[in-house]
Amino acid sequence: MILVVAYPNDLHADTVETFLRKKKATYYRLNYGLFPELMNISFEISDTAHSSETITLGQHQYSLRDVKSAWFRTPSQARVSGNTSKTLKNYITRESQRFLDGIGYMTPHIFWVSNPVDINAAEYKYRQLQIAKEIGFKFPHSLFGNDLANGEHFVKNHTTLALKPFYMGVLQLDLSFWQKIKKLIYDLKNKKLLQKHADNPEYLKLLQYSSTMRMETKRFDSKDARLYLEGLSNCPVILQEYIPKQYELRITVVGKKIFPCAIYTQDIAGTNKSDWRAQTYQFRHEMIQLPQEIEERCFQLLERLKLQFGCIDMIVTPDNDYVFLEINPHGQWLWIEDLTGAKISESIADLLISRDGL
């Protein structure tokens, strides 16, 4: 059996599951957000041969021993509500989340795409750059942290820079009670459209009562550094030298398959050329062939990070240098399929099925 860990309305998971059904695969979608209130999970271990791992959801019980492959797509946070004090609720939430975070350790027999333990380690961008350096990738000069003095010294060495969030690319906004009600009504009316255009940030910006704000990469000149570094000591960030672009690359790796897509972000005047994610569908996309050494390094990167799936962002400079930026173990790809016809979703399904039969 194949396990899919994903949100209930994750369109990427829905698309992959369509291929799983077409290929007659047996799978089950697991939503971590139901734990611990609406879902029970247990792992039993002893010094004898006996052990068991089960998931109980309502009247249905599943044995994790029957799972041969699993896809860790979009895990939810543990859910705790009810008439519980805030202190106890916070404690239960932390304990529950810690339990969920360790499931990768407790299921060594499962082929994960990818193991949540390895995903957690791979998400640290400093580690990504360390490995990128070791395998021969070029990458931007970077500074991590919240030291204002070091930040001011760093910007003096570069004419143009990029300011990026250290981890979270989205800020959760506080809505009033009536804003939440209006947003709920709006989302229910437009549910199908929101799912269809989930990869199009420009469309999602039309949400009248959006509860999130994208933390986009900010490009700035060193002479304006004070405006951007004023609050640096309050929150760690990533400062990088700005890399000039001929075009950008989104390279999706699925097992031993690779899907390099060129995104021509510099072709359209008046668009955000620092962060293409803000206007995805406006740019021309094209599937390309990578130089062999770059392709090999992409596979090496995933191997070093112990990932079976990842979305690599790179820049091709006007001098045709390939510059690594980052890899996202949870990256999205449906818009690339829409615009290019790349068979990424089917490849994920094939990878899960290939290990389910072992």
N, C-alpha and C positions, 0 to 999 in steps of 0.2 A: 504494500500500500504506500501511496505517496501522501505526505503531509504538506499542506500549504499554510504557512503562518502569515495571515494578512488581515487587514481591515475588512469589514463586511462589504463596503462599497469601493474597494480598490479596483479601478478599471484595468490596471496592468495584470492583477491576479485573475480578473474575470477573463481577460483575453487568453492568458496561458491556459486556464482551465478549459476554455473552448477547445483548444488543441488536445488537451488530455482526454476530453470526452470523445473527440473524433478518433483518437488512437486507442479507444477502449481501455484506458488506464483507470485504475481504482484510486481515488484520492479523497482526502477530507480536508476542509478548510478550518483552521483553528484561529479564533480571535482571542488574543491574550487579554483583551479588555473585559472579558467575561469573568476573569479570575480575580479574586477568589469567590465572589458573591454567587455567580451562576455556573461555575465550573469547578470541578474537583480534579486535582492531579496528585498522584502519589508515586513514589519510587521506593521500592523495598530492596534491601541488600543484606546478605548474610555471608558468613565465612564458608558456607556450603555452596553448592552449585545453584541453589534456588535464588531467583531474583524476579522482580516484576515491576513494570511501569505501566500505569493506567491513567486514562483521562475519562472522566465521567461528566457528561453534559446532558442534563435532564434524565431521561430514561435510557440514554444510550451510553455504552461504555466501550472504549477503544483501548487496545493494548499497543503500546509503543513498540513492543517486540515485533509487531506485524509491519511496522514502518521500515522500509529499506532506504528511502530517500526522502528528503524534506527541503522545502524552499522557504527560507527566512526572508520574506518579502517586506511587509510593513507591520512590525510588531506594535501592538497597543500597550499602553501602560496599565498596570494593575488597577482594578476598579474597586473602590471602597466607598460606600455611602451609608444610608441607614441612620438610626438614632444613636450615633456614636460620638463621643467627645472628639474635639479636634486633635487633641494630643494622642488619643488612642488611634484615631483614624490615620494620622501621620505615621505612627508606628507600624500599623498593619500594612499600610501602603508600602513602606520601605522594606518590610520583611517579605511581602508578596513579590515586589519587584526584584529583590535579591534572589528569591527562589526562581523566578522566571529567567533571570539573567544567567542562571547556572544550568539550565536545561541542556545546553550544549555539552557541558562537562558530563552530564548524567546519561547521555545517549551516544556513547562512542561507536556503537554499531551502525548508526545512521549516517548515510552520505548526505551531508548538508550543502545546500547552495545558498549561502555559505554558512558555516558554523557560526552561531551568534557570538561565541567567545572570540573567534578570530575577527569577525566584523567589528566588534567593539575595539579591539586593538588596532585594526586597520584604519579606523576613523581619525586617529591622531595624525594631523597633517605634518607635524614635525617629523614623525617616524616615516611618513611617506617620502619626505624629501631626503631623509637619511638614506633610505633604500634606493631612491632614484639616483643619488650621488654614487652609491656603490656599484650600480649596474651600468652607469655611464650616461644617464640622461642629463641634458642641460636643464636648468631650472632657475627661476629668479632669485637674486639675493634677497633674503627674507629675515625679518625680525619678529619674534614671537614674545608677547608679554605685555606688561603695563608700566614699564619703567620710562617715565617721561624724558629723563636725561638721555638715556640710550636711544629713545625714539627721535629726539631732536638731532643727536649726532648722526643717526642713520640717514635721515632725510637730506643732510648736507652732502652726502656722497652721491645723490641721484637728482636728476633734473625733474623727472616725473615719477610718481609713485602710485601704488594701488593700496587701498585700505580695505581689509576683509574681516568679517567676523571670525573669531577663533573656532567656533563650533556651530552654533545655531544660525541658520540662514533665514529663520522666520521668527518674528516677534509676536507673541500672543497678546492681543489688546483686551483691555477691560471694557466690556459693554454694559450699559445700563440695563435694567430689567426690561424696559420697553423695546430697547434696541435688540435684545436677545429674542423677544417675541416676534418682532418684525423680521429679523433675520431668519428665524425658523420658518415662518410663513413663506418668505421669499425663496428659501432653499427647497422647500417642499414643492412649490410651484414649478421650479426650474431644475428639478433633480436630474432628469435625463440630459438636459443641455449641459449641466455642470459636469456630469460624468464624461460626456462626449468630448468636452473641451478642457479636460483636466490638465492637459499638458500645455495649454495656451494661457500664459499669465496675462496677456493683454485682454483676453476675454474675461478672465476671472476678476480683473480690476473693475469690471462693470458691476460687481456685487455692491449693492447699496450699503449693506451692513456687514462688510467683511470683518471678521474677528482677528485677522492676522495681517501683518505687514512684512513684506519681503525685505531682508537686510541685504541690499545689493552692494556689489563691489564699487567703491568710490575711487575715481581717478582724480589726482590733484597734483599741482605743481609745488615744488619744494618751497617756493616763495610764499605759498599760502598755507604752509604746514601748521602754523599756530591755530588756524580755524579748525583743523582736523584732529590735532593732538591735544586740544584743550582738556578733554575729559579722559585722556588715556590712562591716568593712574587709577581711574574708577573701574576699569574693565579691561581684561586682556584682549588683544586683537592681533592680527597679522598685518605687518607692513611689508610690502614688496616693491622692488624696482618695477616700473611699468615696462612691459615688453611690447615693442611695436609689432603690429600684426599685418600679415598679408591675408591670412584667413585663420579660422580656428578649427579645431578638431574635437569631435566627440567620438571616442573609440570605445565601443561596447564589446566586452569580452565575455563569452559564454563557454566555459570549459576550454576546449581546444579550438573554438571558432572565434573569429574576430571580425567586427563590423566597423570599419573606420568611415566616419562621415565628416566631410568638409562643410563648414558653415561659413558663408561669405559675409561676415559681419561688417566689413568695411565698405561694402558696395552701395549702401543706402545712406544718403545724407539725412541728418536730423534724428538718427536712431541712437540708442544707447550702445556705444561701441566698447564700453568697458565690461558690460555684463549682458551677454546675449540672451540670458534666461528671461529677461524682462520683456522681450519682443520676439519670441522664438519663431513664430510662423511668418514673420516679415522677411526673413533672410532666405536666400537660395541655399538649398542643401544638395549634396552630391556624395554618393558612395565612391570612395577612392581606393587605390592600392598604396599601402605604406611601403617605404623603403624596408628591405628585409631586416636590417639591424634595428630599426625602430619597432617593427612588429615583434621581433624576438625579445626586445627589452620589455614590451608590454606584457608578454607572457611570463617573463622572469619576475616582473613586479607582482603579478597576481600569485605566482608560486611562492615568492618570499613572504607575502602577506597571508598566505594560506587561504586564498579566495578562489571560488569557482566562478564568480560573476563580479564584474565591476565596470563602471563607466569612467573612462579616463578623459580628462580635459587637457588639451595641449594647444599651443600656438605655433603656427608656421610663420616665421618672420619674413620680412622683405628679402633677406639674404638666404631664405630657404633653410634656416635652422629650425629644428624641431625642439620646442621648449615645453617640458612637462610642468603642469600646474598642480593637479591633484587627481585623486581617484575617489569615486563615491561608491561604496559597496551596496548602497540602496538606490542607485541612480535610476532615472526614468528614461524611457526609450520609445514610447508609443508614437510621439510626434515624428520621430525619425521613420518609423514604419509608414506612417501616413504620407510623408513627403517623398520617400524614396523606394518604398516597397521592400525594405530589408526584412528578412525573416527572423527577427530576434526572438519574438515570443515563441514561435514554433521550435526554435533551437533550445530554449529553456525547457520546454515540455519534453523534447527528445532527450536532453541530458538527464532529467529526472527519471524518465522511463528507462533509459539505458542502465541505470543503477538499481531500479526497482526490481528488475528481473534477476539480480545476482543472488 
